Amino acid sequence: MRALFALFAFILLFSCETKPTPEPIRFGKDTCVWCRMAIVDAGFASELKTKKGKVYKFDAIECLGAFYLSGRVPKDEILAMWVSDYKQKELIRAESAHYLISPNIKSPMGLGIAAFEKEEDLKEALRIFGGRRTDWKGVLEYIREKWKDQLSHSHS
């Protein structure tokens, strides 16, 4: 009985992901779950990980946002979401990033969304590209507005 309990405890402990760290993206090999394009630009790649450890990778922040809005993964099952810092080319937490939306930013899916970990990097990009700054909630509202037709159809 004790061995069965230990086995159950071990399975429970390791069946659910608890440490929110992103999985490395294999540029040129991994494909976007949302749009099916190859993930090639380290300045825009994004990722979502569930509490059970399932990883979804995206070629653009807008694809991550659309996937999130689609509800394909219930919000209470999401462990963490990451977006690429446009300047540093490293994954950072989506909810705490600073965002710039600009028609002068050439993101893979064309909505012109870039993320920054540091406020000063966002300000520098704003001077270069123009546009408007926002937060994760604002990014989701922008995607919902721009892609309402896409989001109203079920994505499989």
Phi, psi and omega in degrees: 000317180298320179295320178296318178297316179298318178297315179299316179298319179297312179299315180298317182297320186259358180276342180245132178287131179239335182266114183281083174237138181287154174275141179301141177267131179266095184297133182085349180244314179286147177243153181289130179296327185278306187255351178072009177281155174294143177272112185234340186254110182294346179278352184228349183303149182217166184206147175231136178235134178274167178296338178272359176096003177288135184246132175242130182245149186223150180272349182208154177301323180295329177289318175301313181299317179295318178298314178301313181293333182292337181077013179301330171243118179304139185304326181285354176260357181277125176278312183196158175228142179231150173230156179282136170288121186302322183275313185277342181061037178233149180285133179230162182295130184298318186291336183255358181287158173260135185242148173236130174246119183210137175294347180271356175264125184265076178283155185306327183257004170086003179273354174067044180252128176231148181244152180219138176282320185260135178303319182293327176293322176297315181298320178296315180295323178298320177294322183283312188261341188071192179105203181225148179268153179202183176243184183301318179299318178295323176298314180298319177297318179297314179296316180301319180291313185286326185246030184302324179293315178298318184287337181282342176263140180293129177263127180251000000 
